[in-house]
Amino acid sequence: MTRQEDLTVEAALKLVLDGFSVLDAERVPILEALDRVLSEAVSAQDSLPPFANSSMDGYALRASDLAPASRTQPVVLRVVADIAAGSVSRVVIESGTAARIMTGAPMPTGADAVVPIEATSEPWRDAVRMLPEEIEIYEVVKPGAYVRYPGEDVMAGSEVLPAGHVLRPQEIGVLASLGVAKVSVVRKPRVGVLATGDELIAVEEELRAGMIRNSNSYAQTAQIIRLGAEPVSLGIARDDESDVRARLLAGLDAGVDLFISSAGVSVGAYDVVKAVLEAEGNVGFWRVRMRPGKPLAYGRYKGVAYLGLPGNPVSAMVSFERFARPAILKMAGHRNLERPCIEVEMQEEVHSDGRETYMRSVVSPAPDVGYVASSTGSQGSHIMTSLVQANALVIIPEGVKTVKVGQKLKALMIDWPGNVF
């Protein structure tokens, strides 16, 4: 890969995504397939519904028997059966007869409609009520009323879900209804997470002079989990090439598909990650014209893709959003790799340094405008609370240094306004 520096975000993202392909498949139980991507189509072995059944508690009958039924002139039918859900009745409904039927119970032969129990002389059903000998019907229904027919939802032999489809709870329900216990899905990407720096200590340790807690590993691990991938902790590497190398080799042994590290990719004397990549792999690029997050290394270590994120926590998370997130989704078989992006109207004047800037913002709906956006305050790359308060990253295009009140920009939505999940 040819070394490139000072790339635009668009050019850098293209280089990254070109280096990834969809992973191989595995067969898993359907609950383990939630939010994952089908690697092969699923066809129905059975129809849904599998048999004609009632959609209401009521009476199965012949619709032609009911004209002209009304409250003042009811039709009286002889009751010949009581059909519960899960049972099979051998009764035949002839003209002048009806069968009491429960929701989901199979329709008896000869019946072509159901009258809800509310439109009959029977009081509201309970478990001990005896079957009446006759029933008064107060409403006219057409043939097919309140009947669910075989294959109305899915026909046996038809393709239900295509390859590439993302399985949500509703798809899991359909699969279960069809008796599909396992499906073939793209396997979860395994992502090695490495933090670097002599100044880092574990989260549970007491702070001491010159040290900070390792928050980046937790933030990136959470981002990975949210994408449905499997994080592999590689710990904290000191500013020593041999330590970085040892932890990367441990990641290879663990079978990671991607390395993600934080810090160690700038131009400082102790930024050793790039040195290891250049010595034992390759570096595609290591600077991107974005804010926050200019130092960003992309390359390969012994054939495995590597993304070296900046050390500042906001820079690391924003860089993950723009580069690691779509790469992981692509490996997992997803086709939609981007967050929702909407147009917003700025509520304040803001300034940038000319790089493509991702401003932590709150986006909210506004009458007659669509959506409006305001910054969450300080945009320093170490100010995590401004990211906590944000539901969007407003994109200030490259070359723009001043944004006026009322100007329209694009916002990358981290969360939709008002949505918890």
Backbone hydrogen bonds in HBPLUS format (Angstrom, degrees):
<---DONOR---> <-ACCEPTOR-->    atom                        ^
c    i                          cat <-CA-CA->   ^        H-A-AA   ^      H-
h    n   atom  resd res      DA  || num        DHA   H-A  angle D-A-AA Bond
n    s   type  num  typ     dist DA aas  dist angle  dist       angle   num
A0004-GLN N   A0284-GLY O   2.81 MM 280  6.15 142.2  1.95 143.2 155.3     1
A0007-LEU N   A0287-ARG O   3.13 MM 280  6.53 153.0  2.20 148.5 140.5     2
A0289-ARG N   A0007-LEU O   2.73 MM 282  5.89 169.2  1.74 167.4 168.1     3
A0012-ALA N   A0008-THR O   2.91 MM   4  6.09 165.0  1.93 154.3 158.9     4
A0013-LEU N   A0009-VAL O   2.86 MM   4  5.97 161.3  1.90 151.4 156.8     5
A0014-LYS N   A0010-GLU O   3.07 MM   4  6.26 155.7  2.13 144.1 150.4     6
A0015-LEU N   A0011-ALA O   3.10 MM   4  6.38 160.4  2.14 148.3 153.0     7
A0016-VAL N   A0012-ALA O   2.99 MM   4  6.27 159.2  2.03 150.9 156.7     8
A0017-LEU N   A0013-LEU O   2.91 MM   4  6.11 178.3  1.91 159.3 159.0     9
A0018-ASP N   A0014-LYS O   2.94 MM   4  5.97 152.8  2.01 148.5 155.7    10
A0019-GLY N   A0016-VAL O   2.95 MM   3  5.41 149.4  2.04 110.6 120.3    11
A0020-PHE N   A0017-LEU O   3.18 MM   3  5.47 168.1  2.20 115.0 116.0    12
A0023-LEU N   A0331-MET O   2.92 MM 308  5.36 169.9  1.93 146.0 142.6    13
A0187-ARG N   A0024-ASP O   2.99 MM 163  6.21 178.4  1.99 156.1 156.5    14
A0026-GLU N   A0185-VAL O   2.82 MM 159  5.62 153.6  1.89 160.1 167.7    15
A0185-VAL N   A0026-GLU O   2.88 MM 159  5.62 163.3  1.91 165.8 161.2    16
A0028-VAL N   A0183-VAL O   2.96 MM 155  5.75 157.1  2.01 161.7 159.8    17
A0183-VAL N   A0028-VAL O   3.00 MM 155  5.75 153.8  2.07 160.4 161.4    18
A0032-GLU N   A0029-PRO O   2.93 MM   3  5.47 135.8  2.12 114.9 127.1    19
A0030-ILE N   A0181-ALA O   3.05 MM 151  5.85 148.5  2.16 145.1 143.1    20
A0033-ALA N   A0030-ILE O   2.97 MM   3  4.93 149.1  2.07  99.3 109.2    21
A0036-ARG N   A0033-ALA O   2.96 MM   3  5.30 153.4  2.04 139.0 137.0    22
A0035-ASP N   A0167-LEU O   2.57 MM 132  5.01 162.1  1.60 166.6 162.6    23
A0167-LEU N   A0036-ARG O   2.93 MM 131  5.69 164.1  1.96 162.4 165.9    24
A0186-VAL N   A0037-VAL O   2.92 MM 149  5.75 154.2  1.99 161.0 169.1    25
A0038-LEU N   A0165-HIS O   2.95 MM 127  5.45 167.6  1.97 151.7 152.7    26
A0164-GLY N   A0038-LEU O   2.77 MM 126  5.12 161.4  1.81 134.1 140.7    27
A0039-SER N   A0184-SER O   2.89 MM 145  5.61 173.5  1.89 131.4 133.5    28
A0042-VAL N   A0161-LEU O   2.83 MM 119  5.20 160.7  1.86 154.2 160.4    29
A0160-VAL N   A0042-VAL O   2.80 MM 118  5.75 153.0  1.87 150.4 159.6    30
A0161-LEU N   A0042-VAL O   3.26 MM 119  5.20 162.6  2.29 139.8 144.7    31
A0044-ALA N   A0158-SER O   2.92 MM 114  5.69 160.2  1.96 162.6 165.8    32
A0157-GLY N   A0044-ALA O   2.69 MM 113  5.15 165.3  1.71 141.5 146.8    33
A0048-LEU N   A0154-VAL O   2.77 MM 106  4.81 160.8  1.81 137.6 141.5    34
A0153-ASP N   A0048-LEU O   2.78 MM 105  5.28 149.0  1.88 142.0 149.8    35
A0154-VAL N   A0048-LEU O   2.91 MM 106  4.81 161.4  1.94 135.7 140.7    36
A0151-GLY N   A0049-PRO O   3.02 MM 102  5.49 151.3  2.11 140.9 147.3    37
A0107-MET N   A0052-ALA O   2.94 MM  55  5.68 162.9  1.97 130.0 133.3    38
A0053-ASN N   A0148-ARG O   2.93 MM  95  5.24 151.1  2.01 141.6 150.9    39
A0148-ARG N   A0053-ASN O   2.77 MM  95  5.24 176.5  1.77 166.1 167.4    40
A0054-SER N   A0105-ALA O   3.06 MM  51  5.80 153.1  2.13 155.2 160.3    41
A0104-GLY N   A0054-SER O   2.74 MM  50  5.21 172.3  1.74 148.1 150.9    42
A0055-SER N   A0146-TYR O   2.98 MM  91  5.15 163.7  2.00 134.8 135.5    43
A0117-ILE N   A0057-ASP O   2.99 MM  60  5.97 152.2  2.07 141.7 135.8    44
A0058-GLY N   A0101-ILE O   2.97 MM  43  5.49 168.0  1.98 158.8 161.7    45
A0101-ILE N   A0058-GLY O   2.85 MM  43  5.49 167.6  1.86 146.8 146.8    46
A0059-TYR N   A0115-VAL O   2.90 MM  56  5.25 150.5  1.99 142.1 151.4    47
A0115-VAL N   A0059-TYR O   2.90 MM  56  5.25 157.1  1.95 142.6 147.7    48
A0060-ALA N   A0099-ALA O   2.78 MM  39  5.15 158.4  1.83 157.7 154.8    49
A0099-ALA N   A0060-ALA O   2.96 MM  39  5.15 153.5  2.03 142.5 150.9    50
A0061-LEU N   A0113-ALA O   3.01 MM  52  5.71 160.4  2.05 149.8 154.0    51
A0112-ASP N   A0061-LEU O   2.96 MM  51  6.32 150.7  2.04 148.2 150.7    52
A0113-ALA N   A0061-LEU O   3.29 MM  52  5.71 137.9  2.48 157.4 158.1    53
A0065-ASP N   A0062-ARG O   3.00 MM   3  5.66 161.4  2.04 119.3 125.1    54
A0066-LEU N   A0063-ALA O   3.15 MM   3  5.72 169.8  2.16 120.4 123.7    55
A0069-ALA N   A0066-LEU O   2.53 MM   3  5.32 122.8  1.85 144.7 159.5    56
A0070-SER N   A0073-GLN O   3.13 MM   3  4.91 135.9  2.33 102.9 110.9    57
A0075-VAL N   A0137-ILE O   3.02 MM  62  5.11 156.5  2.07 144.8 147.4    58
A0137-ILE N   A0075-VAL O   2.77 MM  62  5.11 157.1  1.82 147.8 155.9    59
A0077-LEU N   A0135-ILE O   2.98 MM  58  5.47 165.4  2.00 155.8 158.7    60
A0135-ILE N   A0077-LEU O   2.94 MM  58  5.47 152.0  2.02 153.3 162.1    61
A0078-ARG N   A0096-GLY O   2.99 MM  18  6.31 165.9  2.01 154.2 150.0    62
A0098-ALA N   A0078-ARG O   2.87 MM  20  6.11 140.7  2.03 154.0 153.6    63
A0079-VAL N   A0133-GLU O   2.90 MM  54  5.33 169.1  1.92 133.6 137.1    64
A0080-VAL N   A0098-ALA O   2.90 MM  18  6.16 161.8  1.94 169.1 175.3    65
A0100-ARG N   A0081-ALA O   2.92 MM  19  6.21 141.3  2.07 164.7 152.6    66
A0083-ILE N   A0100-ARG O   2.72 MM  17  6.04 173.5  1.73 157.3 158.2    67
A0102-MET N   A0083-ILE O   3.07 MM  19  6.46 141.2  2.23 165.7 177.2    68
A0087-SER N   A0084-ALA O   3.13 MM   3  5.58 155.5  2.19 134.0 134.0    69
A0093-ILE N   A0109-THR O   2.75 MM  16  6.12 167.2  1.77 166.4 163.2    70
A0097-THR N   A0094-GLU O   3.04 MM   3  5.64 147.6  2.15 148.2 145.6    71
A0105-ALA N   A0102-MET O   3.00 MM   3  5.44 163.9  2.03 133.3 135.7    72
A0111-ALA N   A0108-PRO O   3.26 MM   3  5.87 160.7  2.30 130.6 136.4    73
A0144-GLY N   A0112-ASP O   2.66 MM  32  5.68 162.4  1.69 158.4 164.9    74
A0114-VAL N   A0145-ALA O   2.95 MM  31  5.86 143.3  2.09 143.5 155.1    75
A0119-ALA N   A0116-PRO O   2.92 MM   3  5.61 159.2  1.96 120.3 126.6    76
A0120-THR N   A0117-ILE O   3.15 MM   3  5.30 146.2  2.27 117.4 115.0    77
A0138-TYR N   A0119-ALA O   2.88 MM  19  5.39 172.0  1.88 163.0 160.3    78
A0121-SER N   A0136-GLU O   3.02 MM  15  5.13 131.3  2.26 139.6 145.0    79
A0145-ALA N   A0142-LYS O   3.04 MM   3  5.65 154.1  2.11 144.9 144.5    80
A0147-VAL N   A0144-GLY O   3.24 MM   3  5.35 146.6  2.36 133.7 125.1    81
A0152-GLU N   A0149-TYR O   3.11 MM   3  5.46 154.8  2.17 136.1 134.0    82
A0158-SER N   A0155-MET O   3.07 MM   3  5.67 162.4  2.10 139.9 141.9    83
A0165-HIS N   A0162-PRO O   3.24 MM   3  5.81 149.2  2.34 137.9 137.5    84
A0171-GLU N   A0168-ARG O   3.07 MM   3  5.32 123.1  2.41 104.6 118.6    85
A0172-ILE N   A0168-ARG O   3.07 MM   4  6.40 155.4  2.13 155.0 162.6    86
A0173-GLY N   A0169-PRO O   3.01 MM   4  6.30 151.5  2.09 146.4 153.6    87
A0174-VAL N   A0170-GLN O   3.10 MM   4  6.41 153.0  2.18 142.0 148.5    88
A0175-LEU N   A0171-GLU O   2.92 MM   4  6.17 165.9  1.94 153.7 157.2    89
A0176-ALA N   A0172-ILE O   2.98 MM   4  6.21 158.9  2.03 148.0 153.6    90
A0177-SER N   A0173-GLY O   2.97 MM   4  6.20 155.2  2.03 145.2 152.3    91
A0178-LEU N   A0174-VAL O   3.04 MM   4  6.30 139.4  2.21 146.1 156.9    92
A0178-LEU N   A0175-LEU O   3.16 MM   3  5.14 128.3  2.44  94.3 107.7    93
A0180-VAL N   A0175-LEU O   2.89 MM   5  5.12 159.4  1.93 158.0 151.4    94
A0179-GLY N   A0176-ALA O   3.03 MM   3  5.08 160.6  2.07 105.4 111.2    95
A0230-GLU N   A0189-PRO O   2.83 MM  41  6.11 173.4  1.84 169.3 171.3    96
A0257-ASP N   A0190-ARG O   2.67 MM  67  5.33 165.6  1.69 147.0 151.3    97
A0191-VAL N   A0230-GLU O   2.85 MM  39  6.10 162.2  1.89 151.8 157.4    98
A0232-VAL N   A0191-VAL O   2.73 MM  41  5.73 148.9  1.83 149.9 144.6    99
A0192-GLY N   A0258-LEU O   2.81 MM  66  6.18 152.1  1.89 163.5 167.6   100
A0260-ILE N   A0192-GLY O   2.77 MM  68  5.97 152.6  1.84 161.8 169.5   101
A0193-VAL N   A0232-VAL O   2.87 MM  39  5.96 161.1  1.90 151.0 152.0   102
A0234-LEU N   A0193-VAL O   2.86 MM  41  5.57 156.9  1.92 158.1 152.8   103
A0194-LEU N   A0260-ILE O   2.89 MM  66  6.22 161.4  1.92 154.2 158.1   104
A0262-SER N   A0194-LEU O   3.03 MM  68  6.64 133.1  2.26 148.9 162.8   105
A0195-ALA N   A0235-GLY O   3.15 MM  40  6.41 174.3  2.15 162.2 163.7   106
A0237-ALA N   A0195-ALA O   2.73 MM  42  6.14 166.0  1.75 161.7 162.7   107
A0196-THR N   A0262-SER O   3.26 MM  66  6.27 143.6  2.40 161.4 167.5   108
A0197-GLY N   A0237-ALA O   2.89 MM  40  6.39 148.4  1.99 160.6 168.9   109
A0200-LEU N   A0197-GLY O   3.37 MM   3  5.74 172.4  2.38 112.6 114.7   110
A0212-ILE N   A0199-GLU O   2.90 MM  13  6.05 159.9  1.94 157.1 159.9   111
A0201-ILE N   A0212-ILE O   2.91 MM  11  6.10 139.9  2.07 149.3 155.9   112
A0214-ASN N   A0201-ILE O   2.88 MM  13  5.80 143.6  2.02 176.0 170.1   113
A0205-GLU N   A0202-ALA O   3.10 MM   3  5.46 158.2  2.15 111.1 118.0   114
A0211-MET N   A0208-ARG O   3.06 MM   3  5.71 160.3  2.10 148.7 147.8   115
A0215-SER N   A0213-ARG O   2.94 MM   2  5.82 119.2  2.32 113.8  97.3   116
A0218-TYR N   A0215-SER O   3.09 MM   3  5.37 119.5  2.47 103.2 117.6   117
A0219-ALA N   A0215-SER O   2.98 MM   4  6.29 162.4  2.01 157.7 163.2   118
A0220-GLN N   A0216-ASN O   2.81 MM   4  6.00 175.7  1.82 165.3 165.7   119
A0221-THR N   A0217-SER O   2.92 MM   4  5.88 152.0  1.99 137.6 146.3   120
A0222-ALA N   A0218-TYR O   2.94 MM   4  6.09 158.1  1.99 146.4 152.0   121
A0223-GLN N   A0219-ALA O   2.97 MM   4  6.26 153.4  2.04 145.7 153.4   122
A0224-ILE N   A0220-GLN O   2.92 MM   4  6.14 152.9  1.99 146.5 153.6   123
A0225-ILE N   A0221-THR O   2.91 MM   4  6.18 162.3  1.94 153.1 157.4   124
A0226-ARG N   A0222-ALA O   2.99 MM   4  6.14 160.7  2.03 149.3 154.2   125
A0227-LEU N   A0224-ILE O   3.08 MM   3  5.28 136.0  2.28 100.5 112.6   126
A0229-ALA N   A0224-ILE O   3.24 MM   5  5.58 154.7  2.30 156.9 149.4   127
A0228-GLY N   A0225-ILE O   2.87 MM   3  5.15 160.5  1.91 112.5 118.5   128
A0240-ASP N   A0238-ARG O   2.59 MM   2  5.36 139.3  1.75 109.9  95.5   129
A0243-ASP N   A0240-ASP O   3.10 MM   3  5.41 124.2  2.42 104.7 118.3   130
A0244-VAL N   A0240-ASP O   3.07 MM   4  6.41 165.9  2.09 160.1 164.0   131
A0245-ARG N   A0241-GLU O   2.86 MM   4  6.00 163.7  1.89 150.6 155.7   132
A0246-ALA N   A0242-SER O   2.98 MM   4  6.08 156.7  2.03 140.3 146.2   133
A0247-ARG N   A0243-ASP O   3.12 MM   4  6.35 156.9  2.18 149.3 154.6   134
A0248-LEU N   A0244-VAL O   3.00 MM   4  6.25 151.2  2.08 150.1 158.5   135
A0249-LEU N   A0245-ARG O   2.93 MM   4  6.18 156.1  1.99 151.2 157.7   136
A0250-ALA N   A0246-ALA O   3.05 MM   4  6.31 146.2  2.17 137.7 146.8   137
A0251-GLY N   A0247-ARG O   3.06 MM   4  6.35 144.0  2.20 136.4 145.8   138
A0251-GLY N   A0248-LEU O   3.06 MM   3  4.93 117.7  2.46  90.4 106.0   139
A0252-LEU N   A0248-LEU O   2.97 MM   4  6.38 148.6  2.07 146.8 155.2   140
A0253-ASP N   A0249-LEU O   3.00 MM   4  6.31 156.7  2.05 147.4 153.3   141
A0254-ALA N   A0250-ALA O   3.03 MM   4  6.30 136.3  2.22 137.2 149.1   142
A0254-ALA N   A0251-GLY O   3.10 MM   3  4.96 124.7  2.42  90.5 105.1   143
A0256-VAL N   A0251-GLY O   3.26 MM   5  5.84 169.6  2.28 150.1 152.0   144
A0255-GLY N   A0252-LEU O   3.01 MM   3  5.12 157.5  2.07 104.4 111.5   145
A0259-PHE N   A0305-ALA O   2.91 MM  46  6.27 159.9  1.95 148.2 154.7   146
A0307-LEU N   A0259-PHE O   2.88 MM  48  6.11 161.5  1.91 149.7 155.2   147
A0261-SER N   A0307-LEU O   3.05 MM  46  6.53 157.3  2.10 151.0 157.2   148
A0309-LEU N   A0261-SER O   2.70 MM  48  5.80 161.1  1.73 153.6 150.6   149
A0263-ALA N   A0309-LEU O   2.87 MM  46  6.10 143.5  2.01 137.5 147.5   150
A0273-VAL N   A0264-GLY O   3.08 MM   9  5.10 123.8  2.41 126.1 140.8   151
A0271-ASP N   A0268-GLY O   3.22 MM   3  5.26 169.1  2.23 108.2 110.3   152
A0276-VAL N   A0272-VAL O   3.06 MM   4  6.39 154.4  2.13 154.8 161.0   153
A0277-LEU N   A0273-VAL O   2.98 MM   4  6.31 163.9  2.01 156.9 161.4   154
A0278-GLU N   A0274-LYS O   2.91 MM   4  6.07 161.6  1.94 148.5 153.6   155
A0279-ALA N   A0275-ALA O   3.00 MM   4  6.12 144.3  2.13 140.9 150.3   156
A0280-GLU N   A0276-VAL O   2.93 MM   4  6.02 158.3  1.98 155.1 159.6   157
A0281-GLY N   A0277-LEU O   2.72 MM   4  4.80 126.9  2.00 141.9 144.3   158
A0282-ASN N   A0300-ARG O   3.01 MM  18  5.46 145.8  2.13 148.5 152.5   159
A0300-ARG N   A0282-ASN O   3.06 MM  18  5.46 149.0  2.16 135.9 143.9   160
A0284-GLY N   A0298-TYR O   2.54 MM  14  5.44 147.2  1.64 144.9 157.2   161
A0285-PHE N   A0298-TYR O   3.30 MM  13  5.55 149.7  2.40 139.7 146.5   162
A0298-TYR N   A0285-PHE O   2.89 MM  13  5.55 155.5  1.95 159.5 160.0   163
A0296-LEU N   A0286-TRP O   3.24 MM  10  4.84 149.6  2.34 104.3 111.1   164
A0288-VAL N   A0294-LYS O   2.89 MM   6  4.93 157.8  1.94 139.3 146.8   165
A0290-MET N   A0288-VAL O   2.79 MM   2  5.60 131.2  2.03 110.6  95.1   166
A0356-GLU N   A0289-ARG O   3.39 MM  67  6.41 149.5  2.49 135.7 131.5   167
A0291-ARG N   A0356-GLU O   2.83 MM  65  6.09 143.7  1.97 153.2 152.3   168
A0358-TYR N   A0291-ARG O   2.81 MM  67  6.25 154.5  1.87 160.2 167.3   169
A0297-ALA N   A0308-GLY O   2.92 MM  11  4.64 153.3  1.99 136.9 140.7   170
A0308-GLY N   A0297-ALA O   2.69 MM  11  4.64 168.2  1.70 142.9 147.1   171
A0299-GLY N   A0306-TYR O   3.01 MM   7  5.19 157.8  2.06 144.2 149.5   172
A0306-TYR N   A0299-GLY O   2.78 MM   7  5.19 146.3  1.90 147.3 140.6   173
A0301-TYR N   A0304-VAL O   2.81 MM   3  5.22 159.8  1.85 149.5 150.8   174
A0304-VAL N   A0301-TYR O   3.08 MM   3  5.22 170.2  2.08 114.0 116.0   175
A0316-ALA N   A0312-ASN O   2.87 MM   4  6.07 155.8  1.93 158.7 166.6   176
A0317-MET N   A0313-PRO O   3.06 MM   4  6.29 160.4  2.10 146.3 150.7   177
A0314-VAL N   A0381-SER O   3.11 MM  67  4.99 148.6  2.21 155.0 152.7   178
A0318-VAL N   A0314-VAL O   2.89 MM   4  6.05 167.8  1.91 158.6 161.9   179
A0319-SER N   A0315-SER O   2.90 MM   4  5.90 160.6  1.94 146.0 152.1   180
A0320-PHE N   A0316-ALA O   2.94 MM   4  6.08 151.4  2.02 141.5 149.7   181
A0321-GLU N   A0317-MET O   2.99 MM   4  6.26 157.5  2.04 144.1 149.8   182
A0322-ARG N   A0318-VAL O   3.08 MM   4  6.39 156.8  2.13 150.8 155.7   183
A0323-PHE N   A0319-SER O   2.94 MM   4  6.00 152.3  2.02 151.0 158.0   184
A0324-ALA N   A0320-PHE O   2.95 MM   4  4.62 111.4  2.44 111.5 129.7   185
A0325-ARG N   A0320-PHE O   2.80 MM   5  5.91 166.5  1.82 163.0 159.4   186
A0327-ALA N   A0323-PHE O   3.34 MM   4  6.36 153.2  2.41 140.6 148.3   187
A0328-ILE N   A0324-ALA O   2.88 MM   4  6.06 163.3  1.91 161.9 165.2   188
A0329-LEU N   A0325-ARG O   3.00 MM   4  6.22 166.5  2.02 156.8 160.8   189
A0330-LYS N   A0326-PRO O   2.94 MM   4  6.03 152.2  2.01 141.3 148.6   190
A0331-MET N   A0327-ALA O   3.06 MM   4  6.35 160.9  2.10 148.0 152.4   191
A0332-ALA N   A0328-ILE O   3.03 MM   4  6.28 147.4  2.14 145.2 154.5   192
A0334-HIS N   A0329-LEU O   2.99 MM   5  5.36 149.7  2.08 160.7 152.5   193
A0333-GLY N   A0330-LYS O   3.03 MM   3  5.21 162.2  2.06 108.7 113.7   194
A0413-MET N   A0340-PRO O   2.86 MM  73  5.52 173.0  1.87 173.3 174.5   195
A0342-ILE N   A0411-ALA O   3.04 MM  69  5.37 151.5  2.13 146.4 148.4   196
A0411-ALA N   A0342-ILE O   2.77 MM  69  5.37 152.3  1.84 155.6 165.1   197
A0344-VAL N   A0409-LEU O   2.82 MM  65  5.50 165.4  1.84 163.7 168.0   198
A0409-LEU N   A0344-VAL O   2.96 MM  65  5.50 156.9  2.02 151.8 159.4   199
A0345-GLU N   A0371-TYR O   2.93 MM  26  6.35 148.1  2.03 136.1 145.0   200
A0373-ALA N   A0345-GLU O   2.99 MM  28  6.01 152.0  2.08 143.3 142.3   201
A0346-MET N   A0407-GLN O   2.93 MM  61  5.54 171.1  1.94 157.4 158.9   202
A0406-GLY N   A0346-MET O   2.78 MM  60  5.04 165.3  1.80 141.2 145.8   203
A0347-GLN N   A0373-ALA O   2.97 MM  26  5.94 150.2  2.06 176.6 168.4   204
A0350-VAL N   A0403-VAL O   3.00 MM  53  5.23 150.8  2.09 139.9 149.2   205
A0403-VAL N   A0350-VAL O   2.83 MM  53  5.23 165.0  1.86 158.6 159.4   206
A0352-SER N   A0401-LYS O   2.83 MM  49  4.50 153.9  1.90 123.0 127.8   207
A0399-GLY N   A0354-GLY O   2.67 MM  45  4.34 170.1  1.68 131.3 135.0   208
A0357-THR N   A0396-ILE O   2.93 MM  39  4.95 160.4  1.97 145.5 149.4   209
A0396-ILE N   A0357-THR O   2.83 MM  39  4.95 161.5  1.86 143.8 149.9   210
A0359-MET N   A0394-VAL O   2.82 MM  35  4.97 160.8  1.86 154.1 148.5   211
A0394-VAL N   A0359-MET O   2.87 MM  35  4.97 152.6  1.95 149.6 143.1   212
A0376-THR N   A0360-ARG O   3.02 MM  16  5.89 148.3  2.12 139.8 136.8   213
A0361-SER N   A0392-ALA O   3.00 MM  31  5.32 162.5  2.03 155.6 151.7   214
A0391-ASN N   A0361-SER O   3.00 MM  30  6.41 149.4  2.10 153.0 159.5   215
A0392-ALA N   A0361-SER O   3.24 MM  31  5.32 139.3  2.42 152.3 147.1   216
A0362-VAL N   A0374-SER O   2.77 MM  12  5.47 157.9  1.82 162.4 169.5   217
A0374-SER N   A0362-VAL O   3.11 MM  12  5.47 149.3  2.20 139.9 149.0   218
A0364-SER N   A0372-VAL O   3.00 MM   8  5.60 156.3  2.05 153.3 160.9   219
A0372-VAL N   A0364-SER O   2.91 MM   8  5.60 163.9  1.93 163.9 166.4   220
A0366-ALA N   A0370-GLY O   3.01 MM   4  5.38 155.3  2.07 124.4 127.4   221
A0369-VAL N   A0366-ALA O   3.26 MM   3  5.51 161.3  2.29 124.5 127.3   222
A0370-GLY N   A0366-ALA O   3.05 MM   4  5.38 166.9  2.07 160.2 156.4   223
A0383-ILE N   A0380-GLY O   3.01 MM   3  5.37 167.5  2.03 117.3 121.4   224
A0387-LEU N   A0384-MET O   2.89 MM   3  5.17 136.5  2.08 104.8 117.7   225
A0388-VAL N   A0384-MET O   2.94 MM   4  6.33 148.2  2.04 148.8 159.1   226
A0389-GLN N   A0385-THR O   3.05 MM   4  6.27 150.2  2.15 144.7 150.8   227
A0390-ALA N   A0387-LEU O   3.17 MM   3  5.03 145.9  2.29  96.1 106.2   228
A0414-ILE N   A0391-ASN O   2.95 MM  23  5.17 133.9  2.17 119.4 130.2   229
A0415-ASP N   A0391-ASN O   3.01 MM  24  4.93 166.1  2.03 135.9 132.7   230
A0393-LEU N   A0412-LEU O   2.82 MM  19  5.03 156.6  1.88 142.7 150.6   231
A0412-LEU N   A0393-LEU O   2.81 MM  19  5.03 169.2  1.82 144.3 140.6   232
A0395-ILE N   A0410-LYS O   2.82 MM  15  5.63 168.3  1.83 162.3 166.4   233
A0400-VAL N   A0397-PRO O   3.19 MM   3  5.79 163.3  2.22 134.9 137.5   234
A0407-GLN N   A0404-LYS O   3.10 MM   3  5.54 162.0  2.13 131.7 133.3   235
A0419-ASN N   A0416-TRP O   3.01 MM   3  5.44 165.6  2.03 135.0 138.0   236
